[in-house]
Amino acid sequence: MVRPIQQIETDLEALENQVSAIAQKIETAYQDYIELLGETLKNQLVFSVYQICTQEYPEGFLKLSLSEQQALQKKIRDLGKEATANLKLGGEVLQRIEWNDEQAQALEEMLSAEEETENTENTENTENTENQFNIETLQALLNSGQKESEPDDQTPPKVREWCQLQAEAITMILENVSSEANEILRKAGVLPQEFPKEMIDAAIQSEGTGSMSNRSPGVLHLMLELERKHQDKSSHQDEENEVIHLAIVRLRVGELEFAAPSLNTKRRTLRNLEQQLQQLDEQYQKLTRERAIAQAELAWRSSWHED
């Protein structure tokens, strides 16, 4: 037998109070996590570029003059600082839009648009623009509205959606940093010139056959096959396939957490809170279903008339 609607509403209100408490803990935990993630990212970025310049392509790095080497290193340090700013700003935006559906949708559209832009834009105009785009777009979202301090609909699905947006924003920023770092190395002549930016970016976003990402954290190793064309004496073009090793920067959350035990601890805290949230979500779905049934039964009885 279905319980009275008022009793179900009381249970829902009590559950939403629990959700509110969990949501506050998750928000605080993410702030701590992002703070540490930013520092870990900066360190790993420098180490990954160091590995590529000294262990993978030392000849390319040695061809640079001292001033060119220093300029490359400065670009990498600046890139790490910009990425840290993006992470912090992204978290601040998500705190503001946490309960605002329109702004949450705007962030989702920004994430999708950024992915499309990376796949289609002219590579000659992309250096030093991607992070600037992120900062300006996030700042625009930040200024577009205020966070509701006491939302009326603080439900498990909304909090879980916020967590998903946070994870997607972090992934996007790490991919952008990896892409920019590789472009800096490619334009400096450290990376092999046979591989255009589009191919390198595609490798960042997928494991791909022949990938070996476990040799060094933050560095992806690939064995890629290229077609080489040459003319023989009879002026016929023959094609030969050549397998080339490629090592590029690829920063991933899992590898950053594995390399930094303190960051991994923060992630475990978040995971535990999200598991609690999932349990509350299951209870919430059952209660809302029970309420819908009770309301439907009441509506049926209220509208029924004997002929």
C-alpha positions as CSV (number, residue, x, y, z in Angstrom):
1,M,0.0,0.0,0.0
2,V,1.3,3.4,-0.9
3,R,2.1,5.7,2.0
4,P,0.4,9.1,2.4
5,I,1.9,11.9,0.2
6,Q,2.8,14.0,3.2
7,Q,4.9,11.3,4.8
8,I,6.7,10.8,1.5
9,E,7.4,14.6,1.2
10,T,8.8,14.6,4.8
11,D,11.2,11.8,3.8
12,L,12.2,13.7,0.7
13,E,12.9,16.8,2.7
14,A,15.1,14.9,5.1
15,L,17.0,13.3,2.3
16,E,17.5,16.7,0.6
17,N,19.1,18.0,3.8
18,Q,21.5,15.1,3.7
19,V,22.3,15.9,0.0
20,S,22.9,19.5,0.9
21,A,25.5,18.4,3.5
22,I,27.2,16.0,1.1
23,A,27.2,18.7,-1.6
24,Q,29.0,21.1,0.6
25,K,31.6,18.5,1.5
26,I,32.1,17.7,-2.2
27,E,32.5,21.4,-3.1
28,T,35.1,21.9,-0.4
29,A,36.9,18.7,-1.3
30,Y,37.1,19.8,-5.0
31,Q,38.6,23.1,-4.0
32,D,41.3,21.3,-2.1
33,Y,41.8,18.8,-4.9
34,I,42.1,21.5,-7.6
35,E,44.6,23.5,-5.6
36,L,46.8,20.5,-5.3
37,L,46.1,19.4,-8.9
38,G,47.4,22.7,-10.2
39,E,50.7,22.4,-8.4
40,T,51.0,18.7,-9.5
41,L,50.2,19.7,-13.1
42,K,52.9,22.4,-13.2
43,N,55.6,20.0,-11.9
44,Q,54.5,17.2,-14.2
45,L,54.4,19.4,-17.3
46,V,58.0,20.5,-16.7
47,F,59.2,17.0,-16.0
48,S,57.4,15.6,-19.1
49,V,59.0,18.3,-21.4
50,Y,62.3,17.6,-19.7
51,Q,62.0,13.9,-20.5
52,I,61.2,14.6,-24.2
53,C,64.0,17.2,-24.6
54,T,66.7,15.1,-22.9
55,Q,65.7,11.4,-23.2
56,E,63.6,11.2,-26.3
57,Y,64.9,13.9,-28.7
58,P,68.1,15.3,-27.2
59,E,69.5,16.1,-30.7
60,G,66.6,18.4,-31.4
61,F,67.0,20.2,-28.1
62,L,70.8,20.6,-28.5
63,K,70.3,22.2,-31.9
64,L,68.7,25.2,-30.1
65,S,70.8,28.1,-29.0
66,L,71.0,28.9,-25.3
67,S,68.5,31.7,-25.7
68,E,66.1,29.5,-27.7
69,Q,66.4,26.8,-25.0
70,Q,65.6,29.4,-22.3
71,A,62.7,30.7,-24.3
72,L,61.2,27.2,-24.7
73,Q,61.6,26.6,-20.9
74,K,59.9,29.9,-20.1
75,K,57.0,29.1,-22.4
76,I,56.5,25.8,-20.6
77,R,56.6,27.5,-17.2
78,D,54.1,30.1,-18.3
79,L,51.8,27.4,-19.8
80,G,51.8,25.7,-16.4
81,K,50.8,28.9,-14.6
82,E,48.0,29.6,-17.1
83,A,46.7,26.0,-16.7
84,T,46.7,26.4,-12.9
85,A,44.7,29.6,-13.3
86,N,42.3,27.8,-15.6
87,L,41.7,25.1,-13.1
88,K,41.0,27.5,-10.3
89,L,38.8,29.7,-12.4
90,G,36.9,26.7,-13.7
91,G,36.2,25.6,-10.2
92,E,35.0,29.1,-9.3
93,V,32.7,29.1,-12.2
94,L,31.2,25.8,-11.3
95,Q,30.6,27.0,-7.7
96,R,28.7,29.9,-9.2
97,I,26.7,27.9,-11.7
98,E,26.1,24.9,-9.4
99,W,22.4,25.3,-9.3
100,N,21.8,27.4,-12.4
101,D,20.6,25.2,-15.3
102,E,21.2,27.9,-17.9
103,Q,24.8,28.5,-16.9
104,A,25.4,24.8,-16.6
105,Q,24.2,24.3,-20.1
106,A,26.4,27.2,-21.2
107,L,29.5,25.4,-19.7
108,E,28.5,22.1,-21.5
109,E,28.3,24.0,-24.8
110,M,31.7,25.6,-24.1
111,L,33.2,22.2,-23.5
112,S,31.7,20.8,-26.8
113,A,32.7,23.9,-28.8
114,E,36.3,23.7,-27.5
115,E,36.6,20.1,-28.7
116,E,35.2,21.1,-32.1
117,T,37.6,24.1,-32.3
118,E,40.6,21.9,-31.5
119,N,39.7,19.6,-34.4
120,T,39.1,22.3,-37.1
121,E,41.0,25.5,-36.4
122,N,44.0,26.7,-38.3
123,T,47.2,25.5,-36.6
124,E,49.2,28.6,-37.5
125,N,46.9,30.8,-35.3
126,T,46.5,28.5,-32.3
127,E,49.7,29.0,-30.2
128,N,49.0,31.0,-27.0
129,T,45.2,31.3,-27.9
130,E,43.6,28.2,-26.4
131,N,44.3,29.0,-22.8
132,Q,43.3,32.6,-23.4
133,F,40.0,31.4,-24.8
134,N,39.4,29.3,-21.8
135,I,40.1,32.1,-19.4
136,E,37.9,34.6,-21.2
137,T,35.1,32.2,-21.6
138,L,35.2,31.0,-18.0
139,Q,35.3,34.6,-16.8
140,A,32.3,35.5,-19.0
141,L,30.4,32.6,-17.4
142,L,31.5,33.7,-13.9
143,N,30.2,37.2,-14.5
144,S,26.9,36.2,-16.1
145,G,25.1,35.3,-12.9
146,Q,25.2,34.7,-9.2
147,K,25.1,31.4,-7.4
148,E,21.9,30.8,-5.5
149,S,23.0,30.5,-1.8
150,E,19.9,28.3,-0.8
151,P,18.6,26.5,-3.9
152,D,15.1,25.1,-3.7
153,D,15.9,22.1,-5.9
154,Q,19.2,20.8,-4.4
155,T,18.7,17.2,-5.6
156,P,21.2,14.3,-6.1
157,P,20.9,14.4,-9.9
158,K,21.9,18.1,-9.9
159,V,24.9,17.6,-7.6
160,R,26.0,14.6,-9.7
161,E,25.7,16.7,-12.8
162,W,27.9,19.3,-11.2
163,C,30.6,16.7,-10.4
164,Q,30.5,15.5,-14.0
165,L,31.0,19.1,-15.3
166,Q,33.9,19.5,-13.0
167,A,35.5,16.3,-14.3
168,E,34.9,17.3,-17.9
169,A,36.4,20.8,-17.4
170,I,39.5,19.3,-15.8
171,T,40.0,16.9,-18.7
172,M,39.5,19.7,-21.3
173,I,42.2,21.8,-19.6
174,L,44.7,19.0,-19.4
175,E,44.2,18.2,-23.1
176,N,44.7,21.8,-24.0
177,V,47.9,22.0,-21.9
178,S,49.2,18.9,-23.6
179,S,48.3,20.2,-27.0
180,E,50.0,23.6,-26.4
181,A,53.1,22.0,-24.9
182,N,53.5,19.7,-27.9
183,E,53.0,22.6,-30.3
184,I,55.7,24.6,-28.5
185,L,58.1,21.6,-28.9
186,R,57.1,21.0,-32.5
187,K,57.6,24.7,-33.5
188,A,61.0,24.7,-31.7
189,G,62.1,21.8,-33.8
190,V,62.4,19.3,-30.9
191,L,59.5,17.0,-32.0
192,P,59.7,15.3,-35.5
193,Q,58.4,17.6,-38.1
194,E,56.6,14.8,-40.0
195,F,53.6,15.0,-37.6
196,P,51.2,17.9,-37.9
197,K,49.4,19.4,-34.9
198,E,46.1,17.7,-35.9
199,M,47.8,14.2,-35.7
200,I,49.4,15.0,-32.4
201,D,46.2,16.3,-30.9
202,A,44.3,13.1,-32.1
203,A,47.0,11.0,-30.3
204,I,46.4,13.0,-27.1
205,Q,42.7,12.1,-27.1
206,S,42.9,8.4,-27.8
207,E,45.1,5.5,-26.8
208,G,45.5,4.2,-30.3
209,T,47.2,1.1,-31.5
210,G,50.8,0.9,-30.6
211,S,50.6,3.4,-27.7
212,M,52.9,2.9,-24.7
213,S,51.9,5.4,-22.1
214,N,53.4,3.7,-19.1
215,R,57.1,4.3,-19.8
216,S,57.1,7.7,-18.2
217,P,54.1,9.6,-16.6
218,G,52.9,12.4,-18.7
219,V,54.6,11.2,-21.9
220,L,52.8,9.1,-24.5
221,H,54.9,6.9,-26.8
222,L,53.5,5.9,-30.2
223,M,54.7,3.8,-33.1
224,L,53.2,5.4,-36.2
225,E,53.3,4.3,-39.8
226,L,53.9,6.9,-42.4
227,E,53.8,6.5,-46.2
228,R,56.9,7.6,-48.0
229,K,56.7,8.3,-51.7
230,H,59.8,8.2,-54.0
231,Q,60.4,8.1,-57.7
232,D,62.3,5.3,-59.4
233,K,64.3,5.6,-62.6
234,S,61.2,4.9,-64.7
235,S,59.4,7.9,-63.1
236,H,57.0,5.7,-61.3
237,Q,56.1,6.7,-57.8
238,D,56.4,3.9,-55.3
239,E,55.1,4.0,-51.7
240,E,57.0,2.7,-48.7
241,N,55.7,2.5,-45.2
242,E,58.0,3.7,-42.5
243,V,57.4,3.2,-38.8
244,I,58.4,6.2,-36.7
245,H,58.5,6.5,-32.9
246,L,56.8,9.6,-31.5
247,A,56.9,10.7,-27.9
248,I,54.6,13.6,-26.9
249,V,53.3,15.3,-23.8
250,R,50.0,13.9,-22.6
251,L,48.8,14.9,-19.1
252,R,46.0,12.7,-17.7
253,V,44.3,12.9,-14.4
254,G,44.9,9.3,-13.5
255,E,48.7,9.6,-14.1
256,L,48.9,12.8,-12.2
257,E,47.2,11.2,-9.2
258,F,49.4,8.1,-9.4
259,A,52.5,10.2,-9.4
260,A,51.4,12.3,-6.5
261,P,50.2,10.3,-3.4
262,S,48.7,13.4,-1.7
263,L,46.6,14.1,-4.8
264,N,45.5,10.5,-4.9
265,T,44.4,10.8,-1.3
266,K,42.2,13.8,-2.2
267,R,40.7,11.8,-5.1
268,R,39.8,9.0,-2.7
269,T,38.1,11.5,-0.5
270,L,36.1,12.7,-3.4
271,R,35.3,9.2,-4.6
272,N,33.9,8.3,-1.1
273,L,31.7,11.3,-1.1
274,E,30.4,10.6,-4.6
275,Q,29.6,7.1,-3.6
276,Q,27.6,8.4,-0.7
277,L,25.8,10.8,-3.1
278,Q,25.0,7.8,-5.4
279,Q,23.4,6.0,-2.5
280,L,21.3,9.1,-1.7
281,D,20.4,9.3,-5.4
282,E,19.1,5.8,-5.4
283,Q,16.9,6.6,-2.3
284,Y,15.8,9.8,-4.0
285,Q,14.7,8.0,-7.2
286,K,12.7,5.5,-5.1
287,L,11.0,8.3,-3.1
288,T,10.1,10.4,-6.2
289,R,8.7,7.3,-7.8
290,E,6.7,6.5,-4.7
291,R,5.4,10.1,-4.6
292,A,4.4,10.0,-8.3
293,I,2.4,6.8,-7.7
294,A,0.7,8.3,-4.6
295,Q,-0.1,11.5,-6.5
296,A,-1.5,9.5,-9.5
297,E,-3.7,7.4,-7.2
298,L,-5.0,10.5,-5.6
299,A,-5.7,12.2,-8.9
300,W,-7.5,9.1,-10.1
301,R,-9.8,9.0,-7.1
302,S,-10.4,12.7,-7.3
303,S,-11.4,12.6,-10.9
304,W,-13.5,9.3,-10.8
305,H,-17.3,9.7,-11.1
306,E,-19.8,6.8,-11.3
307,D,-22.1,6.9,-14.3
